[in-house]
């Protein structure tokens, strides 16, 4: 497919630890087959808001990327705010989570600061959406990394026309090993990577998709066998900041990343 950015995952293992030698105190376990479930919600046509032309390219690239990273896909399109909440609640009830090591949730839609918009132009709180997979609402995913990719604008200012992409890596709740119980803060084990800083919009190319998704897919495809996710996102930051510029007004873009991870996270493709 002409616009597909992810052709195949690079086979260079680099410094990626193998299942036999990795330290679970330092690295999150992520070896199940599949690694986890991946929910992709892609909203294009809205009631009054402008159509998100090019988002289908982002969707295809994410589908191809995460299928190659050994995730089982569930793809939904053009959902209202209520349907988006119902979709994540249904996803949280999937019994497979108990047997798998991680999960991915991608949402491509319009947004504003801490809100995601459904195709009915109604808002959904990012916090309410993400919290459906916490340890209380989804016990099988407690202490397992959950990656949220939320791509939507965070405002209307033009630092560079950005499109928000938020990646949350979270592990919440309680863990128990050999009758010893460890309590973890609900907000621990998050990784949040945004395509822009709060208050700004984001760029999307009608043909190739958004700058941030292009970079995520290309960097992850090349380095997932070598680098953990924070290092890959640093490369994404550099790529977006240095290689992209709008054809009109020469706007630039810089992603934003904050992390509360306790360990390194690798996708371990091909293992």
C-alpha positions as MATLAB code, in Angstrom:
seq = 'XXXXXXXXXXXXXXXXXXXXXXXXXXXXXXXXXXXXXXXXXXXXXXXXXXXXXXXXXXXXXXXXXXXXXXXXXXXXXXXXXXXXXXXXXXXXXXXXXXXXXXXXXXXXXXXXXXXXXXXXXXXXXXXXXXXXXXXXXXXXXXXXXXXXXXXXXXXXXXXXXXXXXXXXXXXXXXXXXXXXXXXXXXXXXXXXXXXXXXXXXXXXXXXXXXXXXXXXXXXXXXXXXXXXXXXXXXXXXXXXXXXXXXXXXXXXXXXXXXXXXXXXXXXXXXX';
ca = [
       0.000    0.000    0.000;
       1.536    3.294   -1.103;
       0.949    5.298    2.071;
       1.765    2.516    4.507;
       4.843    3.451    6.518;
       5.397    0.187    8.399;
       6.531   -2.539    6.035;
       8.291   -4.820    8.509;
       9.882   -4.752   11.941;
      13.675   -4.467   11.876;
      15.209   -7.796   12.942;
      18.264   -6.321   14.685;
      17.901   -7.351   18.328;
      20.411   -4.757   19.570;
      20.332   -4.420   23.376;
      16.853   -5.872   23.833;
      16.975   -8.453   26.665;
      15.882  -12.003   25.920;
      13.223  -13.834   27.993;
      15.926  -16.018   29.523;
      18.096  -13.157   30.764;
      15.877  -10.181   31.526;
      15.488   -8.906   35.113;
      11.811   -8.550   36.034;
      12.747   -5.991   38.691;
      14.125   -3.751   35.952;
      12.003   -4.638   32.907;
       8.260   -5.210   32.505;
       7.322   -8.711   31.390;
       5.938   -8.669   27.845;
       6.334  -12.115   26.296;
       2.787  -13.514   26.021;
       1.401  -14.528   22.631;
      -0.170  -12.259   21.652;
       1.505   -9.591   23.778;
      -1.930   -8.126   24.434;
      -5.054   -6.671   22.881;
      -4.910   -3.432   20.883;
      -8.032   -1.283   20.612;
      -7.970    1.348   17.855;
     -10.774    3.936   17.682;
     -10.571    6.116   14.571;
     -13.033    9.001   14.125;
     -13.109   10.769   10.769;
     -16.574   12.186    9.942;
     -18.218   14.414   12.578;
     -21.611   16.059   12.914;
     -20.346   19.654   12.678;
     -16.586   19.504   13.284;
     -14.258   19.383   10.306;
     -13.620   15.981    8.726;
     -10.298   14.458    9.770;
      -8.974   13.737    6.278;
      -5.891   11.508    6.355;
      -6.749    9.758    9.607;
      -7.374    6.516    7.710;
      -3.652    6.479    6.847;
      -2.763    6.811   10.534;
      -5.200    4.017   11.300;
      -3.714    1.629    8.747;
      -0.191    2.379    9.919;
      -1.078    1.757   13.566;
      -2.887   -1.466   12.674;
       0.117   -2.708   10.747;
       2.578   -1.634   13.437;
       0.831   -3.241   16.381;
      -0.039   -6.424   14.518;
       3.682   -6.807   13.769;
       4.425   -6.070   17.416;
       2.302   -9.143   18.229;
      -0.920   -7.468   19.410;
      -4.419   -8.725   18.597;
      -6.384   -5.882   16.994;
      -9.888   -4.579   17.620;
     -10.656   -1.663   15.259;
     -13.697    0.617   15.629;
     -14.576    3.654   13.520;
     -16.678    6.804   13.854;
     -17.973    6.446   17.416;
     -19.979    8.949   19.448;
     -18.638   10.028   22.840;
     -20.977    7.568   24.549;
     -19.923    4.764   22.210;
     -16.253    5.518   22.874;
     -16.809    5.128   26.618;
     -18.793    1.938   26.049;
     -16.027    0.617   23.793;
     -13.310    1.047   26.425;
     -15.588   -0.430   29.108;
     -16.241   -3.452   26.902;
     -12.512   -3.710   26.213;
     -11.851   -3.689   29.966;
     -14.144   -6.699   30.385;
     -12.227   -8.858   27.906;
     -11.180  -12.015   29.730;
      -8.076  -12.385   27.590;
      -6.347   -9.623   29.580;
      -5.745  -12.060   32.413;
      -3.546  -14.237   30.194;
      -1.712  -11.444   28.375;
       1.133   -9.152   29.448;
       0.113   -5.690   28.197;
      -2.426   -3.793   26.114;
      -2.629   -0.861   23.703;
      -5.445    1.647   23.171;
      -5.282    4.169   20.311;
      -7.829    6.938   19.804;
      -7.653    9.167   16.723;
     -10.160   11.978   17.011;
     -10.717   15.695   17.651;
      -9.819   16.942   21.117;
      -9.233   19.913   23.377;
      -6.970   19.880   26.430;
      -8.302   16.963   28.519;
     -11.239   16.093   26.255;
     -11.793   13.691   23.378;
     -14.682   14.305   20.993;
     -17.006   11.709   19.533;
     -18.430   12.030   16.023;
     -21.525   13.601   17.631;
     -19.247   16.537   18.646;
     -19.766   15.711   22.333;
     -16.757   15.576   24.696;
     -15.445   12.678   26.741;
     -13.010   13.237   29.598;
      -9.589   11.713   28.974;
      -9.399   10.810   32.665;
     -12.752    9.015   32.563;
     -11.718    7.161   29.420;
      -8.295    6.062   30.656;
      -9.506    5.148   34.155;
     -11.636    2.339   32.734;
      -8.474    0.226   32.623;
      -7.210    0.943   36.132;
      -6.849   -1.802   38.734;
     -10.321   -1.172   40.157;
     -12.192   -1.240   36.858;
      -9.995   -3.859   35.183;
      -8.258   -6.096   37.763;
      -6.748   -8.474   35.140;
      -4.600   -5.588   33.869;
      -3.331   -4.528   37.303;
       0.475   -4.149   37.220;
       0.533   -4.744   33.488;
       1.618   -1.984   31.099;
      -1.259   -0.301   29.300;
      -0.298    1.965   26.422;
      -2.766    4.684   25.481;
      -2.247    6.572   22.228;
      -4.675    9.474   22.187;
      -4.337   11.604   19.102;
      -6.350   14.807   19.210;
      -5.731   18.549   19.426;
      -5.070   20.042   22.861;
      -6.121   23.570   21.983;
      -6.105   26.138   19.200;
      -2.744   27.921   19.469;
      -0.176   27.539   16.711;
       3.149   26.724   18.311;
       3.058   24.365   15.373;
      -0.149   22.839   14.195;
       0.057   19.695   16.254;
      -2.088   16.793   16.808;
      -2.092   15.433   20.282;
      -0.817   11.985   20.776;
      -0.790   10.794   24.328;
       0.758    7.489   25.256;
      -0.085    6.256   28.668;
       1.825    3.316   30.008;
       0.178    2.439   33.247;
       0.233   -0.271   35.817;
      -2.107    0.265   38.737;
      -3.274   -1.310   41.955;
      -1.899   -4.173   43.953;
       0.528   -6.994   43.324;
       1.040  -10.168   45.291;
       4.005  -12.518   45.148;
       4.612  -15.352   47.620;
       1.993  -13.969   50.027;
       3.729  -10.576   50.173;
       1.428   -7.710   49.165;
       2.826   -4.536   47.605;
       0.675   -1.433   47.327;
       1.343    0.865   44.391;
      -0.009    4.381   43.795;
      -2.866    4.473   41.302;
      -0.886    6.991   39.251;
       2.310    4.899   39.165;
       3.657    3.304   35.994;
       2.319    5.846   33.524;
       4.105    6.998   30.435;
       2.504   10.024   28.795;
       3.825   11.109   25.414;
       2.044   13.987   23.720;
       2.488   15.195   20.190;
       2.269   18.749   21.501;
       2.165   20.814   24.657;
      -1.193   21.790   26.227;
      -3.148   24.485   24.431;
      -1.865   23.811   20.933;
      -3.140   22.173   17.760;
      -1.342   19.503   15.744;
      -0.463   18.842   12.123;
      -1.906   16.120    9.912;
      -1.030   15.555    6.264;
      -4.020   14.508    4.150;
      -1.917   11.962    2.261;
       0.575   10.615    4.797;
      -1.267   11.172    8.063;
      -0.136   13.063   11.165;
       3.490   13.928   11.814;
       3.499   12.216   15.193;
       1.875    8.971   14.074;
       4.209    8.792   11.076;
       7.176    9.149   13.404;
       5.840    6.704   15.994;
       5.268    4.023   13.358;
       8.608    4.487   11.622;
      10.701    4.708   14.797;
       8.957    1.823   16.540;
       9.240   -0.374   13.437;
      12.962    0.300   13.201;
      13.964    0.201   16.856;
      11.414   -1.940   18.761;
      13.891   -4.845   18.835;
      16.679   -2.647   20.143;
      15.281    0.067   22.420;
      12.821    0.470   25.259;
       9.888    2.812   24.789;
      11.291    5.966   26.444;
      14.375    5.868   24.241;
      12.213    5.368   21.153;
      10.028    8.328   22.088;
      13.134   10.494   22.432;
      13.940    9.601   18.828;
      10.350   10.442   17.884;
      10.740   13.869   19.522;
      13.892   14.551   17.548;
      12.374   13.380   14.275;
       9.221   15.467   14.629;
      11.133   18.569   15.745;
      13.854   18.427   13.107;
      12.298   16.851   10.024;
       8.809   18.370    9.858;
       7.601   21.867    9.023;
       4.250   23.053    7.710;
       4.166   24.132    4.073;
       2.230   27.220    5.111;
       3.656   29.645    7.697;
       6.523   27.220    8.499;
       5.054   26.005   11.779;
       7.106   23.520   13.793;
       6.184   20.870   16.332;
       7.732   19.280   19.413;
       6.153   16.357   21.269;
       5.984   16.245   25.054;
       6.700   13.194   27.178;
       6.449   12.572   30.913;
       6.961    9.234   32.595;
       6.114    7.580   35.894;
       7.444    4.184   34.890;
       9.150    2.005   37.469;
      10.793   -0.233   34.901;
      11.850   -0.304   31.288;
       9.262   -1.404   28.737;
      10.183   -3.356   25.602;
       7.777   -4.683   22.972;
       9.961   -7.790   22.434;
       8.759   -8.382   18.840;
       9.517  -11.777   17.352;
      10.390  -13.486   20.638;
];
